[in-house]
C-alpha cells in the first residue's frame, strides 16, 4: 500500500507511527482506491503538494506523478483550485487516499465533495449520485513529515527519455526500444469539431507522459479488447524507435489498422511495434475515426466545407497523421524521405485510396498493402442521401451523445450492388476532394502514385467470412450475386458436397473481395513502377493444415505470435518464429530501400502482368505464378470492367 506516514488520522483510535498509506496518481487509480469505491467507503484525498514544501527540482519531480490528464475529474478539480489561488503553473499531483472513518480532525481542511467512478483504465470520472470522495484542498504543516518520508521512500522510475515535438515535449521510459504512446496529432474532434477535418493539436507546456496508449476511437467493442476506453478524443499517434538509432536517419513504417472501417485500435498488442523497430526502422501507428464518426456524409456538412464535400474524415485523419510524421519523425530518429505506409484489410484499403489522392503527394515513398479490397466506392451524392436520413439537421446530430450515434453504425452509408456478404460495411467515398475519382479507375490506368509497392493476400482469405453452406445454398448465392458469370464461377469452384460447398464459397469470397483487388493494384502500379511485388501468405500457424485466412499474416509481420489475434490459434512453433523473423527482415529491407531483395533473403521477382509472379510465404518460401488466375479472371467483370 505504499511507504509514507499519515499524520492526522488514526485507525482504531491509535495514532500510527508509520502506517502504510495508499498513494495514488489520479491518472492511474490502482486497485486499493477501486476497492474502496466499490465497497462504498467514503474517502478523502490529500494532495501531497498542497503544503508547498520546497525541494530542489530533481527531488520535487520524484514526488509527483506525471501526465495527469485534464479529462480526469480529480486532477481537473484540484488544478482549477490551484489556478484560482494563484499557484501558477499546473503540476501533476500525487494524492493520499484516506477513509473518512480514519480521520482524527475531519474539519481541518476545506473540501470539495463529488461522486467518482473509476473506469477500466483507472481514470476517474464524475458521475451523478451521493458523494463518495472528498478532495482536501489544503493540509496542515504536519504533512511535512509525510512529504519527507515519501522523498526517502523508493520511487518508481520516472520517464526519462524526452523528445520535443511540434506541439510539446513527450517522455517515455528509457530502454533499447523507446515506445512513445498517445501523442496527440490533432485536436480532439469533439463538440463543433465533430465531422470536421482534423485540426492541429493543442500545444502543451512541460513534458507529456507518453508511456501509455490513449482512448480508442468510438466503436462497438471490436474483436480484440485493448483495455482502453473509447471516446471521440482519440486522435493520437505512437512511435517505436531503437535508442541506438535516435540520432540517425532510419526508415519509417507507418501502420494503418483494419477493422472494416467500424472498429480497430493502434493499442492492440498484436500491433506492438517493438520487434519491427529492433530491425532498424521507426514504427508508427495511430488511431483514426471510424464508423459514423469517420465516414458520415451530409449535405449540411458539405455546405460547411470550403471544398463542398463531406464524409472522408477518417482518411483526413490518416493524412494528418502522415503530415505529423513528416514534421516530427526526425526527432525520433526517422527519415521523413523514407516513409513506408502499410496497412491490413481496411488499413490496406486506406493505403490504396491514399495512393490515388492528390492530398498525399510527398507524404510517403513506399507502400505495403496486406489483404486490400477495392470495390467501386459510393458517390458523395449517394452518401449524403444516406446521411440526411439520420436527421436533416446536422446540428441535431452534433448534439447527440456518442452512444446514440453509434447505434447507426450499420445504416448511415449507402448499400452497394457489389456487396457479396450478408453484412455490409461502410467505406470511403468518391468525394471530389480527398478521393477525386474512383480509385479502381486510377489503378486501371496506371495513374496511382508510382511508389515501390508490395501487395498481397492470404491463401484462404474468405474462410473468415464464409458460413457453413450446403450445395444448394452455395449455388443459389453464386447465381444471385454473379448472374451471367455464375456458370463459369461454379465450374471453377465446384462443390459436390456440403463441406466442399463451404470451402468453395470461402474461396470465391476470397477471390472477389481480396484476390481481384490485390491483382488490380499490382497490375496498376507496375505500369509505372518496376519495384512492384506480389505475395501470397499461406502458412498455417503451428503446422495447421488449413492455409492462412484473413488477418493471420499480422502476428508474423509484427512478431507478436503469442499475443491475442483475430483468429485464435495454438502456440507458435519454431517454424512460425523463423518465418516471422524473415518477414520482418523483408518488410524492414523494403522500407529501407524500396526493394525487398537483399543478402540472405529469398529472391522476390518483380511483378509482371503477363505472368502474375508472386512470392509465397508458407512452410517453405518460394516463387509462384498466376495465383488463381482463372478464377479471378472470371470474377473481374463483376466490378464493371476488366483489369489492365
C-alpha positions as MATLAB code, in Angstrom:
seq = 'XXXXXXXXXXXXXXXXXXXXXXXXXXXXXXXXXXXXXXXXXXXXXXXXXXXXXXXXXXXXXXXXXXXXXXXXXXXXXXXXXXXXXXXXXXXXXXXXXXXXXXXXXXXXXXXXXXXXXXXXXXXXXXXXXXXXXXXXXXXXXXXXXXXXXXXXXXXXXXXXXXXXXXXXXXXXXXXXXXXXXXXXXXXXXXXXXXXXXXXXXXXXXXXXXXXXXXXXXXXXXXXXXXXXXXXXXXXXXXXXXXXXXXXXXXXXXXXXXXXXXXXXXXXXXXXXXXXXXXXXXXXXXXXXXXXXXXXXXXXXXXXXXXXXXXXXXXXXXXXXXXXXXXXXXXXXXXXXXXXXXXXXXXXXXXXXXXXXXXXXXXXXXXXXXXXXXXXXXXXXXXXXXXXXXXXXXXXXXXXXXXXXXXXXXXXXXXXXXXXXXXXXXXXXXXXXXXXXXXXXXXXXXXXXXXXXXXXXXXXXXXXXXXXXXXXXXXXXXXXXXXXXXXXXXXXXXXXXXXXXXXXXXXXXXXXXXXXXXXXXXXXXXXXXXXXXXXXXXXXXXXXXXXXXXXXXXXXXXXXXXXXXXXXXXXXXXXXXXXXXXXXXXXXXXXXXXXXXXXXXXXXXXXXXXXXXXXXXXXXXXXXXXXXXXXXXXXXXXXXXXXXX';
ca = [
       0.000    0.000    0.000;
       2.910    2.412   -0.172;
       5.519    3.677    2.254;
       4.561    7.082    3.739;
       3.353    8.274    7.151;
      -0.069    9.850    7.617;
      -0.123   12.436   10.395;
      -3.656   13.391   11.404;
      -5.594   10.181   11.004;
      -5.921    7.070   13.047;
      -7.112    3.528   12.752;
      -8.930    2.040   15.705;
      -8.248    5.123   17.831;
      -4.451    4.894   17.899;
      -2.073    7.198   16.065;
       0.157    5.026   13.900;
       3.867    5.619   13.868;
       4.420    4.616   10.270;
       1.072    3.493    8.978;
       1.304    2.484    5.301;
      -0.806    4.747    3.119;
      -2.441    4.427   -0.245;
      -0.755    6.886   -2.600;
      -2.494    7.350   -5.888;
      -1.761    9.180   -9.069;
      -5.164   10.448  -10.140;
      -4.346    9.422  -13.698;
      -3.941    5.822  -12.648;
      -6.096    4.795   -9.707;
      -4.813    1.425   -8.506;
      -6.748   -1.443   -7.032;
      -6.748   -0.041   -3.494;
      -8.796    3.004   -4.477;
     -11.016    0.951   -6.741;
     -11.724   -1.418   -3.867;
     -12.593    1.444   -1.511;
     -15.018    2.978   -4.000;
     -16.589   -0.349   -4.893;
     -17.083   -1.059   -1.185;
     -18.817    2.327   -0.867;
     -16.268    3.542    1.688;
     -16.189    7.368    1.678;
     -12.671    8.684    1.312;
     -10.792   11.971    1.435;
      -7.930   12.682   -0.931;
      -4.975   14.775    0.283;
      -2.803   16.316   -2.450;
       0.797   15.994   -1.412;
       1.896   19.282   -2.945;
      -0.712   21.363   -1.119;
       1.795   22.261    1.646;
       4.042   23.992   -0.912;
       7.119   22.369    0.637;
      10.155   23.448   -1.359;
      12.598   20.826   -2.569;
      15.184   21.052   -5.298;
      13.715   20.412   -8.753;
      15.061   16.878   -9.114;
      13.661   15.841   -5.738;
      10.370   17.601   -6.434;
       9.894   15.753   -9.701;
      10.335   12.487   -7.878;
       7.495   13.414   -5.559;
       4.912   13.997   -8.258;
       3.266   11.770  -10.811;
       3.419   12.618  -14.482;
       0.811   13.343  -17.108;
      -2.425   13.589  -15.122;
      -4.926   14.092  -17.965;
      -7.121   17.173  -17.911;
     -10.068   14.865  -18.558;
      -9.556   13.214  -15.157;
     -12.136   14.615  -12.772;
      -9.953   14.757   -9.676;
      -6.995   16.298  -11.438;
      -9.178   18.901  -13.110;
     -10.900   19.878   -9.866;
      -7.653   20.275   -7.991;
      -5.833   22.099  -10.782;
      -8.692   24.567  -11.166;
      -8.376   25.318   -7.438;
      -4.622   25.869   -7.841;
      -5.181   28.396  -10.600;
      -7.818   30.274   -8.611;
      -5.354   30.545   -5.728;
      -2.560   31.837   -7.959;
      -0.257   28.902   -7.515;
       0.999   29.384  -11.020;
       1.982   26.505  -13.290;
      -0.091   23.364  -13.021;
       1.855   20.283  -11.968;
       0.597   16.719  -11.922;
      -0.430   15.688   -8.450;
       0.026   12.706   -6.151;
      -2.765   12.073   -3.666;
      -3.042   10.158   -0.419;
      -6.424    8.452   -0.129;
      -7.780    8.072    3.413;
     -11.111    6.545    4.514;
     -13.130    9.235    6.295;
     -13.593    6.968    9.312;
      -9.862    7.175    9.993;
      -9.680   10.977   10.199;
      -8.932   12.493   13.633;
      -9.814   16.053   12.584;
     -12.146   15.781    9.618;
     -12.821   19.553    9.508;
      -9.213   20.760    9.275;
      -9.276   21.426    5.538;
     -11.754   22.826    3.012;
     -13.077   20.045    0.824;
     -14.981   19.617   -2.405;
     -17.324   16.631   -2.436;
     -18.153   14.659   -5.560;
     -19.071   11.157   -6.678;
     -16.355    9.382   -8.617;
     -16.353    6.198  -10.676;
     -13.155    4.515  -11.836;
     -13.130    3.123  -15.357;
     -11.313    0.047  -16.648;
      -8.127    2.046  -17.287;
      -8.067    3.568  -13.828;
      -9.264    7.042  -14.856;
     -11.686    8.779  -12.543;
     -14.896   10.200  -13.972;
     -17.550   12.329  -12.212;
     -20.942   10.645  -12.038;
     -24.275   11.580  -10.518;
     -25.230   10.354   -7.075;
     -24.237   10.682   -3.446;
     -20.655   11.846   -2.885;
     -18.091    9.131   -2.242;
     -14.944   11.300   -2.433;
     -13.884   14.494   -0.726;
     -10.880   16.313   -2.145;
      -8.968   18.209    0.524;
      -7.669   21.483   -0.913;
      -5.098   22.174    1.820;
      -3.461   20.324    4.714;
      -1.648   21.429    7.834;
       2.097   21.648    8.209;
       2.270   18.221    9.819;
       2.134   16.937    6.226;
       5.818   17.910    6.088;
       6.670   14.661    7.819;
       4.744   12.711    5.197;
       6.495   14.523    2.376;
       9.910   13.821    3.864;
       9.120   10.154    4.320;
       7.891    9.954    0.735;
      11.068   11.572   -0.505;
      13.112    8.928    1.280;
      10.975    6.024    0.087;
      11.866    4.137   -3.116;
      10.219    5.814   -6.079;
       9.175    4.333   -9.401;
      11.497    5.324  -12.219;
      10.209    8.403  -13.985;
      10.019    8.605  -17.742;
      13.471    9.816  -18.678;
      13.753    9.957  -22.468;
      12.313   13.287  -23.606;
      11.752   14.323  -27.229;
      10.386   17.642  -28.451;
       7.529   17.535  -30.966;
       5.883   20.434  -32.764;
       3.212   20.603  -30.033;
       5.298   19.943  -26.946;
       7.740   17.580  -25.288;
       6.938   13.903  -24.701;
       8.637   11.422  -22.391;
       8.979    7.654  -22.430;
      10.846    5.209  -20.250;
      14.385    4.573  -21.393;
      15.393    1.241  -22.876;
      16.737   -0.398  -26.007;
      13.425    0.260  -27.784;
      11.672    3.507  -26.919;
       7.878    3.447  -27.081;
       6.171    6.843  -27.196;
       2.412    6.354  -26.975;
      -0.674    8.512  -27.043;
       0.804   11.656  -28.604;
      -1.930   13.949  -29.981;
      -1.544   14.527  -33.715;
      -4.780   16.509  -33.996;
      -7.179   18.362  -31.739;
      -9.956   16.251  -30.196;
     -12.766   16.113  -32.813;
     -15.478   16.822  -30.251;
     -18.314   19.330  -29.999;
     -18.213   21.657  -33.003;
     -15.242   19.695  -34.415;
     -17.291   16.512  -34.779;
     -17.439   15.747  -38.532;
     -14.859   18.321  -39.467;
     -11.368   17.809  -40.892;
      -8.762   17.261  -38.161;
      -7.372   20.458  -36.682;
      -3.820   20.982  -35.343;
      -3.210   19.507  -31.899;
      -3.434   21.785  -28.902;
       0.081   22.597  -27.640;
       1.013   21.722  -24.082;
       3.534   23.021  -21.574;
       6.037   20.883  -19.753;
       6.639   17.220  -20.558;
       3.751   14.953  -21.502;
       3.781   11.364  -20.277;
       3.863    9.168  -23.397;
       4.158    5.780  -21.737;
       0.628    4.517  -22.403;
      -1.959    4.432  -25.141;
      -4.859    6.848  -25.027;
      -8.521    6.286  -25.868;
      -9.632    4.162  -28.795;
     -11.945    5.908  -31.243;
     -15.646    5.375  -30.567;
     -16.799    1.972  -31.800;
     -18.801   -1.058  -30.864;
     -16.415   -3.325  -28.890;
     -14.351   -4.930  -31.597;
     -12.941   -8.487  -31.502;
      -9.737   -7.854  -29.534;
     -10.174   -5.931  -26.257;
      -7.494   -3.300  -25.660;
      -8.333   -2.257  -22.119;
      -8.668    1.292  -23.428;
     -11.758    3.431  -23.119;
     -13.373    4.534  -26.357;
     -14.136    8.206  -26.906;
     -14.145   10.855  -29.607;
     -10.958   12.288  -28.094;
      -8.872    9.617  -29.785;
      -6.582   11.122  -32.428;
      -3.232   10.059  -31.060;
      -0.089    8.584  -32.570;
       2.523    6.128  -31.282;
       6.211    5.776  -32.155;
       8.658    2.926  -31.525;
      12.331    3.678  -32.132;
      15.582    1.992  -31.164;
      17.650    4.102  -28.792;
      20.757    3.429  -30.846;
      19.065    4.989  -33.874;
      17.753    8.183  -32.312;
      20.455   10.294  -33.922;
      20.424    8.535  -37.288;
      18.012    8.597  -40.214;
      16.179    5.291  -40.024;
      13.445    4.315  -42.480;
       9.940    4.819  -41.167;
       7.000    2.387  -41.296;
       3.544    3.880  -40.639;
       0.866    1.263  -39.939;
      -2.872    1.739  -40.585;
      -5.007   -0.822  -38.783;
      -8.002   -2.635  -40.211;
     -11.438   -3.153  -38.742;
     -13.904   -2.840  -41.643;
     -13.972    0.933  -41.044;
     -16.175    0.339  -37.986;
     -13.520   -0.598  -35.423;
      -9.865   -1.159  -34.696;
      -7.186    0.325  -32.489;
      -3.483    1.066  -32.579;
      -3.360   -0.232  -28.998;
      -3.826   -3.893  -29.942;
      -0.856   -5.873  -28.569;
      -0.962   -7.593  -31.957;
       0.357   -4.345  -33.479;
       3.164   -3.732  -30.995;
       5.962   -2.122  -32.999;
       8.918   -3.025  -30.779;
      10.126   -6.094  -32.690;
       9.961   -4.353  -36.061;
      11.744   -1.344  -34.577;
      14.551   -3.658  -33.482;
      15.104   -4.321  -37.214;
      16.317   -0.758  -37.728;
      13.081    1.037  -38.626;
      10.987    3.597  -36.786;
       7.461    2.196  -36.428;
       4.439    4.483  -36.218;
       0.773    3.683  -35.595;
      -2.203    5.902  -34.884;
      -5.940    5.958  -34.285;
      -8.369    7.370  -36.821;
     -12.113    7.955  -36.750;
     -14.250    5.023  -37.874;
     -17.916    4.278  -38.464;
     -20.428    7.090  -38.370;
     -17.854    9.389  -36.726;
     -15.314    8.951  -39.522;
     -17.401    8.460  -42.652;
     -20.739   10.282  -42.351;
     -21.599   12.451  -45.353;
     -24.398   15.016  -45.099;
     -25.475   17.922  -47.324;
     -25.170   20.370  -44.430;
     -21.629   19.167  -43.743;
     -20.785   19.612  -47.411;
     -22.233   23.120  -47.278;
     -19.960   23.946  -44.332;
     -16.883   22.689  -46.168;
     -14.731   25.067  -48.243;
     -14.290   22.097  -50.591;
     -18.075   21.451  -50.617;
     -17.635   17.883  -49.519;
     -18.025   15.612  -46.517;
     -17.620   12.015  -45.464;
     -13.942   11.054  -45.593;
     -12.959   12.281  -42.121;
     -11.142    9.066  -41.266;
      -8.997    9.430  -44.380;
      -8.283   13.047  -43.464;
      -7.171   11.812  -40.040;
      -4.753    9.428  -41.763;
      -3.386   12.255  -43.905;
      -2.977   14.441  -40.800;
      -1.028   11.625  -39.130;
       1.248   11.313  -42.170;
       1.837   15.076  -42.075;
       2.700   14.790  -38.372;
       5.261   12.158  -39.321;
       6.807   14.457  -41.904;
       7.115   17.240  -39.321;
       8.218   15.264  -36.273;
       9.707   11.891  -37.118;
      13.295   13.136  -37.468;
      13.303   13.865  -33.721;
      12.629   10.157  -33.137;
      15.460    9.059  -35.419;
      13.317    8.646  -38.544;
      13.960    9.744  -42.110;
      10.930   11.663  -43.456;
      12.097   10.982  -47.025;
      11.783    7.211  -46.482;
       8.272    6.617  -45.178;
       6.535    3.338  -45.952;
       2.811    3.329  -45.265;
       1.469   -0.161  -44.640;
      -1.919   -1.481  -43.670;
      -4.065   -4.578  -43.485;
      -7.687   -5.101  -44.522;
      -9.424   -1.701  -44.125;
      -5.939   -0.345  -43.468;
      -4.843   -1.681  -46.848;
      -7.968   -0.175  -48.426;
      -6.883    3.111  -46.891;
      -3.392    2.757  -48.336;
      -4.839    2.022  -51.773;
      -7.132    5.053  -51.641;
      -4.326    7.281  -50.348;
      -2.240    6.162  -53.328;
      -4.853    7.806  -55.564;
      -5.340   11.038  -53.586;
      -3.690   14.318  -54.628;
      -3.531   15.250  -50.924;
      -0.864   12.626  -50.175;
       1.811   13.638  -52.683;
       5.163   13.518  -50.911;
       3.807   12.060  -47.666;
       5.114    8.520  -48.259;
       7.643    6.935  -50.565;
       6.666    3.239  -50.404;
       3.518    1.217  -49.729;
       2.631   -2.250  -48.433;
      -0.940   -3.465  -48.822;
      -1.874   -6.609  -46.871;
      -5.241   -8.034  -47.974;
      -6.711   -4.979  -49.715;
     -10.226   -4.859  -51.135;
     -11.157   -2.145  -53.595;
     -14.719   -2.337  -54.906;
     -16.294    0.713  -56.551;
     -16.859    3.403  -53.922;
     -20.120    5.291  -53.401;
     -20.543    8.833  -54.671;
     -20.835   11.883  -52.440;
     -24.466   12.356  -53.502;
     -25.417    8.805  -52.545;
     -23.616    9.088  -49.217;
     -25.316   12.424  -48.459;
     -28.731   10.857  -49.056;
     -27.936    8.158  -46.518;
     -26.590   10.724  -44.058;
     -29.587   13.021  -44.217;
     -31.822   10.037  -43.451;
     -30.382   10.061  -39.930;
     -31.569   13.637  -39.441;
     -31.907   16.554  -41.861;
     -30.279   18.923  -39.349;
     -26.574   18.307  -38.680;
     -26.801   20.489  -35.556;
     -29.149   17.925  -34.031;
     -26.715   15.123  -34.837;
     -23.803   17.089  -33.375;
     -25.648   17.412  -30.082;
     -26.334   13.694  -29.735;
     -24.154   11.705  -27.362;
     -21.732    9.307  -28.984;
     -23.711    6.266  -27.830;
     -26.824    7.482  -29.647;
     -24.878    7.826  -32.894;
     -23.113    4.508  -32.506;
     -26.376    2.616  -32.989;
     -26.390    3.934  -36.578;
     -23.016    2.400  -37.451;
     -24.775   -0.043  -39.754;
     -27.183    2.278  -41.559;
     -25.570    5.671  -42.194;
     -23.984    4.710  -45.534;
     -25.352    3.658  -48.942;
     -25.577   -0.005  -49.909;
     -23.715   -1.255  -52.962;
     -24.747   -3.679  -55.674;
     -21.278   -5.175  -55.219;
     -21.832   -6.338  -51.633;
     -21.284  -10.093  -51.587;
     -21.597  -10.716  -47.843;
     -24.743  -10.670  -45.747;
     -23.379   -7.806  -43.646;
     -22.407   -4.536  -45.323;
     -19.686   -2.219  -44.052;
     -19.010    1.491  -44.614;
     -16.133    2.663  -46.783;
     -14.567    5.886  -48.049;
     -16.464    7.668  -50.821;
     -15.613    9.493  -54.022;
     -15.982   12.993  -52.612;
     -14.238   15.036  -55.301;
     -11.592   16.243  -52.870;
      -9.779   13.575  -50.869;
     -10.850   10.976  -53.440;
     -11.464   12.832  -56.715;
     -12.292    9.775  -58.879;
     -12.860    6.055  -58.463;
      -9.631    4.514  -57.131;
     -10.231    1.451  -59.318;
     -10.070    3.669  -62.390;
      -6.852    5.268  -61.161;
      -5.176    1.878  -60.757;
      -6.606    0.568  -64.002;
      -4.989    3.421  -65.936;
      -1.710    3.248  -64.002;
      -2.174    6.756  -62.575;
      -1.754    5.898  -58.877;
       1.289    7.246  -57.049;
       4.171    5.348  -58.601;
       5.874    4.331  -55.354;
       7.567    0.968  -54.764;
       4.780   -1.329  -53.636;
       4.233   -4.725  -52.025;
       0.690   -6.102  -52.272;
      -0.615   -9.497  -51.298;
      -3.270  -11.722  -49.829;
      -3.631  -14.740  -47.605;
      -4.231  -18.064  -49.316;
      -7.678  -18.660  -47.803;
      -8.906  -15.106  -47.185;
     -12.588  -15.933  -47.442;
     -12.664  -18.577  -44.711;
     -13.002  -15.883  -42.030;
     -16.197  -14.605  -43.662;
     -17.841  -17.756  -45.015;
     -20.548  -19.601  -43.101;
     -21.489  -23.239  -43.410;
     -23.020  -23.814  -46.828;
     -24.919  -26.589  -48.485;
     -24.517  -27.320  -52.168;
     -27.942  -25.777  -52.722;
     -27.280  -22.580  -50.769;
     -23.841  -22.152  -52.368;
     -25.227  -22.447  -55.901;
     -28.092  -20.059  -55.066;
     -25.677  -17.475  -53.645;
     -23.386  -17.609  -56.696;
     -26.326  -17.226  -59.090;
     -27.816  -14.358  -57.068;
     -24.566  -12.401  -56.811;
     -22.834  -13.106  -60.113;
     -25.677  -13.584  -62.596;
     -24.440  -14.430  -66.080;
     -20.987  -15.306  -64.719;
     -22.377  -17.914  -62.313;
     -21.872  -20.975  -64.535;
     -18.195  -20.163  -65.088;
     -17.624  -19.471  -61.397;
     -19.309  -22.731  -60.386;
     -17.207  -24.614  -62.939;
     -14.017  -23.144  -61.495;
     -15.149  -23.593  -57.861;
     -17.160  -26.852  -57.941;
     -18.849  -28.395  -54.916;
     -20.240  -31.919  -54.807;
     -20.824  -31.983  -51.031;
     -21.809  -29.528  -48.320;
     -18.268  -29.476  -46.951;
     -16.948  -28.742  -50.426;
     -19.617  -26.042  -50.833;
     -18.381  -24.262  -47.692;
     -14.801  -24.366  -48.970;
     -15.858  -23.219  -52.451;
     -17.842  -20.303  -51.022;
     -14.825  -19.267  -48.943;
     -12.556  -19.465  -51.989;
     -14.964  -17.403  -54.088;
     -15.303  -14.772  -51.364;
     -11.537  -14.564  -51.073;
     -11.170  -14.135  -54.823;
     -13.841  -11.486  -55.318;
     -13.129   -9.430  -52.191;
      -9.336   -9.631  -51.932;
      -7.646  -11.530  -54.773;
      -9.151   -9.440  -57.557;
      -8.310   -6.155  -55.806;
      -4.735   -7.158  -54.987;
      -4.112   -8.131  -58.602;
      -5.685   -4.900  -59.875;
      -3.374   -2.876  -57.622;
      -0.274   -4.861  -58.646;
      -1.093   -4.517  -62.331;
      -1.882   -0.835  -61.990;
       1.192    0.214  -60.010;
       3.574   -1.886  -62.100;
       2.667    0.099  -65.217;
       4.883    2.930  -63.955;
       6.795    1.420  -61.042;
       9.099   -1.542  -61.721;
       9.562   -2.134  -57.988;
       6.160   -3.772  -57.564;
       5.964   -7.091  -55.723;
       3.098   -9.512  -55.054;
       2.811  -12.226  -52.407;
       0.565  -14.985  -51.089;
       0.780  -15.841  -47.390;
      -0.214  -19.457  -46.770;
       1.422  -20.593  -43.535;
      -0.969  -22.260  -41.065;
       0.352  -21.449  -37.619;
       1.714  -24.379  -35.581;
       1.752  -26.546  -38.739;
      -2.037  -26.335  -39.015;
      -3.073  -27.910  -42.339;
      -5.535  -25.126  -43.176;
      -3.829  -22.298  -45.066;
      -3.917  -18.811  -43.576;
      -7.135  -16.870  -43.667;
      -7.761  -13.138  -43.349;
      -5.531  -11.354  -40.785;
      -3.342  -14.363  -39.996;
      -0.279  -12.728  -41.532;
      -0.333   -9.915  -38.958;
       1.341  -11.654  -35.996;
       4.120  -12.800  -38.340;
       4.768   -9.278  -39.605;
       4.840   -7.746  -36.115;
       6.498  -10.684  -34.373;
       3.537  -10.925  -31.976;
       2.718  -14.610  -32.385;
       1.924  -15.026  -28.694;
      -0.465  -12.052  -28.489;
      -4.270  -12.234  -28.956;
      -5.235  -12.352  -32.638;
      -8.426  -12.050  -34.648;
      -8.221  -15.795  -35.311;
      -7.407  -17.968  -32.302;
      -4.523  -20.340  -32.806;
      -2.339  -22.764  -30.864;
       1.055  -21.666  -29.552;
       3.572  -20.991  -32.334;
       6.320  -23.452  -33.151;
       9.870  -22.843  -34.284;
       8.936  -22.682  -37.960;
       6.484  -19.866  -37.182;
       9.120  -17.862  -35.346;
      11.592  -18.309  -38.193;
       9.051  -17.220  -40.812;
       8.123  -14.227  -38.653;
      11.769  -13.186  -38.395;
      12.168  -13.467  -42.172;
       9.036  -11.424  -42.859;
      10.188   -8.689  -40.506;
      13.580   -8.597  -42.212;
      11.935   -8.345  -45.629;
       9.480   -5.624  -44.604;
      12.320   -3.636  -42.989;
      14.553   -4.123  -46.034;
      11.783   -2.827  -48.289;
      11.245    0.182  -46.010;
      14.946    0.975  -46.225;
      15.424    0.583  -49.973;
      12.124    0.117  -51.811;
      13.256   -3.408  -52.724;
      12.566   -6.497  -50.555;
      15.518   -8.354  -52.043;
      18.778   -8.414  -50.137;
      21.599  -10.549  -48.903;
      20.355  -13.656  -47.119;
      16.719  -13.016  -48.105;
      14.563  -15.026  -50.522;
      14.672  -13.796  -54.093;
      11.428  -11.978  -54.840;
      10.640  -11.452  -58.546;
       9.224   -8.094  -59.578;
       5.607   -8.134  -60.725;
       4.799   -8.656  -64.407;
       1.159   -8.656  -65.526;
       1.893  -11.246  -68.216;
       2.754  -13.955  -65.691;
       1.430  -12.590  -62.370;
       4.501  -13.698  -60.376;
       4.383  -13.761  -56.598;
       6.349  -14.985  -53.600;
       4.612  -17.486  -51.334;
       5.232  -17.301  -47.599;
       4.358  -20.737  -46.290;
       6.100  -23.570  -44.544;
       8.548  -23.013  -47.379;
       9.169  -19.690  -49.100;
       9.253  -19.756  -52.869;
       8.054  -18.111  -56.088;
       4.861  -18.896  -57.947;
       2.866  -17.565  -60.877;
      -0.747  -16.740  -61.734;
      -2.320  -17.486  -58.333;
      -5.961  -18.491  -59.008;
      -5.750  -16.559  -62.241;
      -8.668  -18.256  -63.988;
     -10.972  -17.733  -61.004;
     -10.042  -14.056  -60.683;
     -10.409  -13.558  -64.438;
     -13.958  -14.895  -64.169;
     -14.794  -12.529  -61.319;
     -13.075   -9.360  -62.554;
     -16.044   -8.155  -64.687;
     -18.217   -8.199  -61.547;
     -16.884   -4.733  -60.712;
     -17.733   -3.282  -64.080;
     -14.544   -3.585  -66.098;
     -11.669   -5.857  -66.986;
      -8.316   -5.477  -65.287;
      -5.377   -3.890  -67.100;
];
